[in-house]
Structure formats: C-alpha cells, structure tokens
Amino acid sequence: MNEQLKADLADLDNLLSAVQRQGTETIQSLEIRPTTAPESNTQTEALNETGIGAAAALQLFNERFEKLMVASAGPRYLGFVTGGATPAAVMGDWLTAIYDQNTQAINGNGDVSARIELETINLLLELFNLPKSFFGGFVTGATMSNFTCLAVARQWVGRQKNIDIARDGLSGPLPVLSATPHSSAIKSLAMLGLGSNNLVKVQTLPGAREAMDINDLAQKLEALKGEPGIVISSGGTVNTVDFDDNKAIAQLKTRFPFWWHIDAAFGAFAACSPTYQHLLEGWEAADSITVDNHKWLNVPYDSAVFLVKEEHRLLQVEGFQNSNAPYLGDPLANFSYMNFVPENSRRQRALPAWFTLKAYGKEGYRSIVESSIQMAKLLGEKIETSTQFQLLAPVRLNTVCFTLKNATTPEAVHQFLNRLTSGGKVFMTPTVYQGRSGMRAAFVNWQTTAADVELIWEEMNSTLNLA
C-alpha cells in the first residue's frame, strides 16, 4: 500500500472528525455566508508527484477555495429552485459515500441498495398520494428524469406503429406537444433524437398564465388524425408555478392516443399540503412524472426520480437494457436498475432521500412546503404594495416573478439584479416573462424564515437607493 494512503487510513478518525467539525460550522453559519462568490484569481495547480496527504489537502482546500463556496444551501439563496440539505439528508449522503455502493441489482451484489431505492420510491409515492401503480428510480436531476421518461414515451409511440425504436431507430419525426416546457425537456428531445425543433407549441391560457389551453391541445391532437404522440404538461412552470389541467388532459387520453408526461420537478410537492394538493388533481392518470429531489425535498445534489406506470416496464427495459453484455444475464429474468436507467453504474442516491423522509415524515414536509409558500407570498405582498417593484404574475405557489416598475430596458433590470446579488446576502436569477425582463425568487429551503424575507426586502430597496 502507498505510504501516504497507509498513513491516512491510520489517521482516519482525526481526518473525518476535522471534516465533521468544518461541515457543522459551515451549516451553522449559512446565514452569514455570502450567497455570491467574490472574484478570485486562483491559479490552477499542477498534480504533485508525491501526494501531500489528506490533512494537507484539506488545509490547501481551505486556503484556496473554501471562502469561495457560496451559501447555495442557505435560506436566502433563491436561484435555480435550490433546496438546502436537511440534517438527516446530510447524514444519508455521508453514509452514501462511506458505503460506496453501486446501486443496481435486487439479486446479487448491491441488492440492499436497490431495495432501499425501491422502498424510497414507495415513500415518495405515499408523500405525493400517488398510487403504487407507478414504478420509479433515482437519476441525477430533472434533465435525466425527463430524458428517462421521454425515452419510454418514444418507445411507446414506436410500438403503436409496430416499430422498436430502441433497436431500429427513428424512421421519422414523432409529434411532441407542450405549452410551457422546461428547457431540460427540450434538451431531452434533442438527446433522444426527437428533435427540439419538432416540438409543437400549444397555446397558453389568456392573461398572466403559463398553463396550456386545453381546447387548443385538443385541436392539435385532432390534427394528428389518430397518430400517436407525446404530451408534456407542467406540474408547476418555472416562472410562475402554473399547473396544467390534469383532469382535462386525462379526459383527452380517452379520446386520443398519446403518452402523457408531467414535468413536476418541484411542483409535485404541492401534494404535501391539503391547501394546495388540488393543483395536481388527476395527475395519477399520467404515464410518467418527473420529480426533482434536490429542490423541495431538500437533499444534496444530484438527486431526482422518474416515475413511470408499472404497465410500461417492458418498454423501459427495451429502451435501456444491456442486451449485449452476456455477463449481466437476462435483463428480464432478474430485476436490475441498469435495465431501467441510462447509467450502468450509480451511486446510492436514494439513501439521503430515505433518511430525510423517515426523519421528518409527511408532517415535516407539509411544514416545509407550506412555510416556503408563505414566505413567497410575503415577498409578493411587499412587491404588490411597492412603488418601485411590480409583480409580473400572481404568486401561485413558491416562486415570485417580478421586475422593476419603472425599468425601460432589460439592461436596467440586469444591472439592478447584478448589484443585488453582488452584495452577497441574497441570490436570485434573471428571467423573461411574456417578453418582459424580470427576476425570479424561488423559495424551497427548509431554513428560510420571515426574518430572511425582511432582510431580502431591505436589500432590494437599499440596492435601488444606491443606483
């Protein structure tokens, strides 16, 4: 064994204790850690011929990079719908690294990890009040969840035409219809060979809405003249968390042949609240659903799940099976996740989710969701009564979409946002809504309080006064 490795193994308790202390200090100081990294001229270093050891590597990291780590897990980081990891989720993530399992098969190596994953999917189905008729698994994020679901959708459309697309490839464009798809869904169309330019845009409802016009969807499905297609609906749009009418889409499935995929990356968590669960009513009729865990579930990056109806399992295997690897055995004989997801090798992503779900339960997540919505509405109310800011859309759930009331150019909005985020106390992202430049504040962090909203509001107004 390498001498440095041997020394680090012997000193492992001290090394992990040092990381534990630093981790605890970091989490407990998220309120004062900057939300934006200062500019740095850090030079890239070459690889050492002889290693410096773990303790020295930690010291070097702290000297060069630690102060550049932003509080993306903190209560005032409102960009990209980023959740902060709960204490239980951090525990699960640490143990994931320690046990270092390749989560694949039920029978054979890694069987416990796969069983934990299947159990965690069932916990999520209970959290969302979804039926056990869904099968699911963990992937890296909403992009790969959309990719996985739409790969099965592609296979389903092919089978309606007696084509095995996974084996024989596409023979022509497949119709995909959506009103306000997330960019990751469009990216998935490109990666799957369906073509991002082939998306058929469905009209949205009038007014400040991003939800699809069901009558226009019906007309576009009618125009397919019985050809099978794919409908991507929104379970919470990015800018305004608008929801498509699930019950109406479910009715259309009785008239037209299409695969129904719901992108509910963070909107799925509305199901946790009795007050807001009606927004998802009827979603159990979908063929597939995307849910992003490192958003409102508040687990570390990278974690999301795909949910696909059990009846489509064979189609999923057709799309992802390892049929050309004899040493892996018959992909249909024994369950293995490698025949259901893009990756052959996967870390145990389910464990942090399992820990946090068991630790805080339905009541804990109902509290997180309803508190986040309350904080978003609190900021929205301040903006509504302001003479300087303007809501671009009503605050429907947990995201506030707004702009400067007197801004005459997109540059003015961007300059304000750059000044606001450079202060290091709050982070938001720019957006465009119905042709107007604006800003987007997404509340999903379990630690955000009314005091944070007050500080955010103070920063917004002081930034204006400094202009």
C-alpha positions, 0 to 999 in steps of 0.5 A: 500500500502507498505510504501516504494512503497507509498513513491516512487510513491510520489517521482516519478518525482525526481526518473525518472528525476535522471534516465533521467539525468544518461541515457543522460550522459551515451549516451553522453559519449559512446565514452569514455566508455570502450567497455570491462568490467574490472574484478570485484569481486562483491559479490552477495547480499542477498534480504533485508527484508525491501526494501531500496527504489528506490533512494537507489537502484539506488545509490547501482546500481551505486556503484556496477555495473554501471562502469561495463556496457560496451559501447555495444551501442557505435560506436566502439563496433563491436561484435555480429552485435550490433546496438546502440539505436537511440534517438527516439528508446530510447524514444519508449522503455521508453514509452514501459515500462511506458505503460506496455502493453501486446501486443496481441489482435486487439479486446479487451484489448491491441488492440492499441498495436497490431495495432501499431505492425501491422502498424510497420510491414507495415513500415518495409515492405515499408523500405525493398520494400517488398510487403504487401503480407507478414504478420509479428510480433515482437519476441525477436531476430533472434533465435525466428524469425527463430524458428517462421518461421521454425515452419510454414515451418514444418507445411507446409511440414506436410500438403503436406503429409496430416499430422498436425504436430502441433497436431500429431507430427513428424512421421519422419525426414523432409529434411532441406537444407542450405549452410551457416546457422546461428547457431540460425537456427540450434538451431531452428531445434533442438527446433522444433524437426527437428533435427540439425543433419538432416540438409543437407549441400549444397555446397558453391560457389568456392573461398572466398564465403559463398553463396550456389551453386545453381546447387548443391541445385538443385541436392539435391532437385532432390534427394528428388524425389518430397518430400517436404522440407525446404530451408534456404538461407542467406540474408547476412552470418555472416562472410562475408555478402554473399547473396544467389541467390534469383532469382535462388532459386525462379526459383527452387520453380517452379520446386520443392516443398519446403518452402523457408526461408531467414535468413536476420537478418541484411542483409535485410537492404541492401534494404535501399540503391539503391547501394546495394538493388540488393543483395536481388533481388527476395527475395519477392518470399520467404515464410518467412524472418527473420529480426533482429531489434536490429542490423541495425535498431538500437533499444534496445534489444530484438527486431526482426520480422518474416515475413511470406506470408499472404497465410500461416496464417492458418498454423501459427495459427495451429502451435501456437494457444491456442486451449485449453484455452476456455477463449481466444475464437476462435483463428480464429474468432478474430485476436490475436498475441498469435495465431501467436507467441510462447509467450502468453504474450509480451511486446510492442516491436514494439513501439521503432521500430515505433518511430525510423522509423517515426523519421528518415524515409527511408532517415535516414536509407539509411544514416545509412546503407550506412555510416556503409558500408563505414566505413567497407570498410575503415577498409578493405582498411587499412587491404588490404594495411597492412603488418601485417593484411590480409583480409580473404574475400572481404568486401561485405557489413558491416562486415570485416573478417580478421586475422593476416598475419603472425599468425601460430596458432589460439592461436596467433590470440586469444591472439592478439584479447584478448589484443585488446579488453582488452584495452577497446576502441574497441570490436570485436569477434573471428571467423573461416573462411574456417578453418582459425582463424580470427576476425570479425568487424561488423559495424551497429551503427548509431554513428560510424564515420571515426574518430572511424575507425582511432582510431580502426586502431591505436589500432590494430597496437599499440596492435601488437607493444606491443606483 
